[in-house]
Amino acid sequence: MLTLSPDPPVSMQDTTLAIELQDGGQPVVGATVAMTLTMPGCPMAPSYPEATEVSNGIYRAQTVLTMAGAWQADADVSLQYTSHQFTFFFATK
């Protein structure tokens, strides 16, 4: 699950993206979460905010979303010998 703060995010202001990872209802700890932010309708370069674990199963990244509109957040999650990819969509004001 992805949560945003503020929600909805506002362009050109600090935005926190938090991903909660669970497996069977239990928090996933010790994962590496690589994030890629893009605007599917706009040919601009992606951004790569660094996500760090802040508590059991919660991984947070800080960024500034440079434009209003539709955004896509791709999260590549690696843990031991497995990896999973998640995609989230949201919009800024």
C-alpha positions as MATLAB code, in Angstrom:
seq = 'MLTLSPDPPVSMQDTTLAIELQDGGQPVVGATVAMTLTMPGCPMAPSYPEATEVSNGIYRAQTVLTMAGAWQADADVSLQYTSHQFTFFFATK';
ca = [
       0.000    0.000    0.000;
       1.238    3.515   -0.895;
       0.306    6.540    1.185;
       1.164   10.127    0.357;
       1.656   13.148    2.568;
       0.142   15.558    1.819;
      -2.724   13.723    0.172;
      -3.309   14.756   -2.507;
       0.232   15.940   -3.144;
       0.873   19.456   -4.422;
       3.412   20.124   -7.166;
       6.632   21.895   -6.170;
       6.184   21.048   -2.474;
       7.818   18.342   -0.351;
       5.977   15.040   -0.648;
       6.449   11.903    1.447;
       5.741    8.539   -0.158;
       5.336    5.660    2.300;
       5.051    2.035    1.232;
       3.791   -0.551    3.705;
       5.026   -4.064    2.945;
       3.383   -7.145    4.417;
       3.510  -10.863    3.744;
       0.687  -12.920    5.215;
      -0.312   -9.993    7.431;
       3.213   -9.682    8.873;
       5.496   -6.694    8.194;
       8.323   -7.254    5.721;
      11.545   -5.998    7.311;
      15.021   -5.614    5.856;
      13.943   -5.119    2.242;
      15.547   -2.823   -0.304;
      12.997   -0.580   -2.020;
      14.092    1.198   -5.218;
      11.552    3.747   -6.438;
      11.078    5.304   -9.864;
       8.677    8.206  -10.371;
       7.425    9.122  -13.839;
       4.636   11.065  -15.497;
       3.226    8.651  -18.113;
       1.724   11.498  -20.165;
       4.829   13.684  -20.148;
       8.228   12.915  -21.730;
      10.358   14.020  -18.797;
      13.195   12.208  -17.083;
      12.226    9.896  -14.195;
      13.239   10.622  -10.621;
      14.611    8.067   -8.189;
      13.812    8.988   -4.575;
      15.626    6.864   -2.002;
      13.283    4.790    0.167;
      14.474    3.799    3.622;
      12.880    1.585    6.259;
      11.522    3.765    9.070;
       9.684    1.087   11.069;
       8.635   -2.556   10.701;
       7.472   -2.882    7.107;
       7.209    0.881    6.431;
       9.553    2.361    3.810;
       9.587    6.115    3.176;
      10.939    8.412    0.474;
      10.946   12.201    0.200;
      10.611   14.014   -3.114;
       9.336   17.151   -4.826;
       6.871   16.416   -7.628;
       7.723   19.027  -10.240;
       4.439   19.192  -12.151;
       0.709   18.866  -11.550;
      -0.946   15.876  -13.179;
      -0.889   12.084  -13.280;
       2.112   10.283  -11.770;
       3.288    6.674  -11.643;
       5.397    5.254   -8.814;
       7.179    1.960   -9.491;
       8.662    0.178   -6.487;
      11.179   -2.628   -6.945;
      11.335   -4.556   -3.682;
      14.220   -6.955   -3.041;
      14.514   -9.244   -0.031;
      17.119  -11.987    0.224;
      16.770  -13.957   -3.042;
      13.394  -12.646   -4.195;
      12.170   -9.486   -5.818;
       8.729   -8.033   -6.503;
       7.551   -5.030   -8.463;
       4.614   -2.817   -7.556;
       3.082    0.064   -9.496;
       0.985    2.850   -7.986;
      -0.829    5.740   -9.669;
      -1.706    9.117   -8.152;
      -2.224   12.731   -9.192;
      -0.905   16.065   -7.959;
      -2.786   19.344   -7.765;
];
